[in-house]
């Protein structure tokens, strides 16, 4: 199986934690930071560490970010720097750009300039994001209480063609389905949201919005 190529901009606590989590799970990680001491600290690591300023045009291309599958802009302290880095990532046509925000306003700016996902993580959330990247079944995660989250997941193959009642989802997966996200016949249109009643027949390309314990969501992603 091909390794995922992840580019991380920013070697602060979040960026380093995320890089370590991804590498430990077999990803190919490149980390870019302007601080030489951060780069030196990774000399014995499996992380490919490169010194450079992501706000300068051309630096990301020179660092190999043009060929990554996902870029994570882990700069949270400077709105200007994270905005410029995000713009440069989008200019490189990177398939998915995830940007860290330090405030709601910061997040809105990042969304407006094209960030595919905006996160507001602390150190523990970095590990959760690594899991989301590596296990694509869980594509969005929102923690609403300690140990419990709402997530949007791809449909488990064994449920295709069944209703939620027939699939016995709550008992078999330990999760409550809140809604079904369905692609309309016109693929250019956004997915429709269907309130789950239990009687809706599920399509193979459906996504489910579910609520449940993090342990059950993690097991589903493995």
C-alpha positions as CSV (number, residue, x, y, z in Angstrom):
1,X,0.0,0.0,0.0
2,X,1.3,3.4,-1.0
3,X,2.4,5.6,1.9
4,X,0.5,8.8,2.4
5,X,2.7,11.9,1.8
6,X,2.0,14.6,4.4
7,X,3.6,18.0,4.5
8,X,3.5,20.0,7.7
9,X,4.3,23.7,8.0
10,X,5.3,24.7,11.5
11,X,7.4,22.8,14.1
12,X,5.6,24.0,17.3
13,X,4.1,21.6,19.8
14,X,1.1,20.8,17.6
15,X,3.1,20.4,14.4
16,X,5.7,18.1,16.0
17,X,3.2,16.0,17.8
18,X,1.2,15.5,14.6
19,X,4.4,14.7,12.6
20,X,5.5,12.1,15.2
21,X,2.0,10.5,15.3
22,X,1.9,10.3,11.5
23,X,5.4,8.8,11.1
24,X,4.7,6.3,13.8
25,X,1.7,5.1,11.7
26,X,3.8,4.7,8.5
27,X,3.2,8.0,6.8
28,X,5.9,9.8,4.8
29,X,6.2,13.2,6.5
30,X,8.0,16.4,5.5
31,X,8.1,19.2,8.1
32,X,9.1,22.7,7.2
33,X,10.0,25.3,9.8
34,X,12.0,28.5,9.8
35,X,13.8,27.7,13.1
36,X,17.1,25.9,12.6
37,X,17.0,24.5,16.1
38,X,13.7,22.7,15.4
39,X,15.3,21.2,12.3
40,X,18.4,20.1,14.2
41,X,16.2,18.5,16.9
42,X,14.7,16.2,14.2
43,X,18.1,15.0,12.8
44,X,17.7,11.5,14.2
45,X,14.0,11.3,13.4
46,X,12.2,9.6,10.5
47,X,10.6,13.0,9.8
48,X,12.1,14.8,6.8
49,X,12.8,18.2,8.3
50,X,13.6,21.2,6.1
51,X,14.4,24.8,7.1
52,X,12.4,27.4,5.2
53,X,9.9,30.2,5.4
54,X,6.5,29.0,4.1
55,X,5.4,32.6,3.6
56,X,7.9,33.1,0.8
57,X,6.7,32.1,-2.7
58,X,8.6,29.1,-4.1
59,X,9.8,27.7,-0.7
60,X,7.1,25.1,-0.5
61,X,7.7,23.9,-4.0
62,X,11.5,23.7,-3.3
63,X,10.7,21.6,-0.2
64,X,8.7,19.1,-2.2
65,X,5.2,20.1,-1.0
66,X,4.0,20.1,-4.6
67,X,3.9,16.2,-4.4
68,X,2.2,15.8,-1.0
69,X,-1.2,14.3,-0.6
70,X,-2.1,16.5,2.3
71,X,-0.6,19.7,3.7
72,X,-1.2,20.8,7.3
73,X,-0.5,24.5,8.1
74,X,0.3,24.2,11.8
75,X,1.1,27.9,12.4
76,X,-1.3,29.1,14.9
77,X,0.4,32.2,16.4
78,X,0.4,34.4,13.4
79,X,-2.7,35.0,11.3
80,X,-0.6,36.6,8.5
81,X,1.9,33.7,8.3
82,X,-0.7,31.0,8.4
83,X,-2.8,32.8,5.8
84,X,0.1,33.2,3.4
85,X,1.2,29.6,3.9
86,X,-2.3,28.4,3.2
87,X,-2.5,30.5,0.0
88,X,0.8,29.1,-1.2
89,X,-0.4,25.5,-0.5
90,X,-3.5,26.1,-2.5
91,X,-1.4,27.6,-5.3
92,X,0.4,24.3,-5.5
93,X,-2.9,22.4,-6.1
94,X,-2.3,20.2,-3.0
95,X,-5.4,17.9,-2.9
96,X,-6.2,18.7,0.8
97,X,-5.1,21.6,2.9
98,X,-5.7,21.6,6.6
99,X,-5.0,24.8,8.5
100,X,-4.7,25.4,12.2
101,X,-6.6,28.4,13.6
102,X,-6.1,30.2,16.9
103,X,-9.5,31.9,17.0
104,X,-12.9,31.9,15.3
105,X,-11.9,35.0,13.2
106,X,-8.7,33.4,12.2
107,X,-10.6,30.3,11.2
108,X,-13.0,32.3,9.1
109,X,-10.1,33.9,7.2
110,X,-8.5,30.5,6.5
111,X,-11.8,29.1,5.2
112,X,-12.4,32.1,3.0
113,X,-9.0,31.7,1.3
114,X,-9.6,28.1,0.5
115,X,-8.5,25.9,3.4
116,X,-10.3,22.5,3.0
117,X,-10.4,22.0,6.8
118,X,-9.8,24.4,9.7
119,X,-8.9,22.9,13.1
120,X,-8.6,24.4,16.5
121,X,-6.5,21.8,18.2
122,X,-4.4,21.4,21.3
123,X,-1.7,18.7,21.8
124,X,-4.2,15.9,22.3
125,X,-6.2,16.8,19.2
126,X,-3.0,16.5,17.1
127,X,-3.2,12.7,17.6
128,X,-6.9,12.7,16.7
129,X,-6.1,14.6,13.5
130,X,-3.3,12.1,12.7
131,X,-5.9,9.3,13.1
132,X,-8.3,11.1,10.8
133,X,-5.7,11.5,8.1
134,X,-4.5,7.9,8.3
135,X,-7.9,6.3,8.6
136,X,-10.0,8.0,6.0
137,X,-13.2,6.4,7.1
138,X,-13.6,9.1,9.8
139,X,-13.5,12.3,7.7
140,X,-14.8,14.8,10.3
141,X,-14.8,14.7,14.0
142,X,-16.3,17.0,16.6
143,X,-15.9,16.2,20.3
144,X,-19.0,17.2,22.3
145,X,-18.1,15.6,25.6
146,X,-15.3,13.8,27.3
147,X,-15.0,10.5,25.4
148,X,-17.9,11.2,23.1
149,X,-18.0,12.7,19.6
150,X,-20.1,13.3,16.5
151,X,-18.4,12.2,13.3
152,X,-19.1,11.9,9.6
153,X,-18.0,8.5,8.4
154,X,-18.1,6.6,5.1
155,X,-20.7,3.8,5.0
156,X,-19.3,0.5,6.3
157,X,-19.6,-1.9,3.3
158,X,-21.7,-4.4,5.2
159,X,-24.5,-1.8,5.5
160,X,-24.9,-1.1,1.7
161,X,-28.4,-2.0,0.5
162,X,-29.8,-2.3,4.0
163,X,-31.8,0.0,6.2
164,X,-30.4,1.2,9.5
165,X,-32.9,-1.1,11.3
166,X,-31.8,-4.1,9.2
167,X,-28.1,-3.3,9.8
168,X,-28.8,-3.0,13.6
169,X,-26.2,-0.2,13.6
170,X,-26.6,0.8,17.3
171,X,-26.0,-2.7,18.5
172,X,-23.3,-3.8,16.0
173,X,-21.3,-0.5,15.9
174,X,-22.2,1.0,19.2
175,X,-23.2,4.3,17.5
176,X,-26.3,6.3,16.9
177,X,-26.9,7.5,13.3
178,X,-28.1,11.1,13.3
179,X,-28.3,11.7,9.6
180,X,-27.4,10.3,6.1
181,X,-25.3,12.4,3.7
182,X,-26.2,11.3,0.2
183,X,-24.7,12.3,-3.2
184,X,-27.4,13.4,-5.6
185,X,-27.6,12.2,-9.2
186,X,-25.8,15.4,-10.3
187,X,-22.3,14.9,-8.9
188,X,-21.6,18.6,-9.1
189,X,-24.2,19.3,-6.5
190,X,-23.4,19.1,-2.7
191,X,-24.6,16.1,-0.7
192,X,-28.1,16.1,0.6
193,X,-28.7,15.6,4.3
194,X,-31.4,13.0,5.2
195,X,-32.7,12.7,8.8
196,X,-32.2,9.1,9.8
197,X,-35.5,7.3,10.4
198,X,-34.2,3.7,10.4
199,X,-36.2,2.8,7.2
200,X,-34.0,4.5,4.6
201,X,-32.2,2.1,2.4
202,X,-28.5,2.9,2.4
203,X,-26.4,3.4,-0.7
204,X,-22.7,2.3,-1.0
205,X,-21.5,5.9,-1.4
206,X,-23.5,7.3,1.5
207,X,-21.9,8.9,4.5
208,X,-23.3,8.7,8.0
209,X,-23.3,11.4,10.7
210,X,-23.0,9.4,13.9
211,X,-22.8,10.0,17.6
212,X,-21.0,7.7,20.1
213,X,-18.0,6.9,22.2
214,X,-14.6,7.7,20.8
215,X,-13.6,4.0,21.3
216,X,-16.3,2.8,18.9
217,X,-15.3,5.5,16.4
218,X,-11.7,4.5,16.6
219,X,-12.5,0.8,16.1
220,X,-14.5,1.7,13.0
221,X,-11.6,3.6,11.6
222,X,-9.1,0.8,12.0
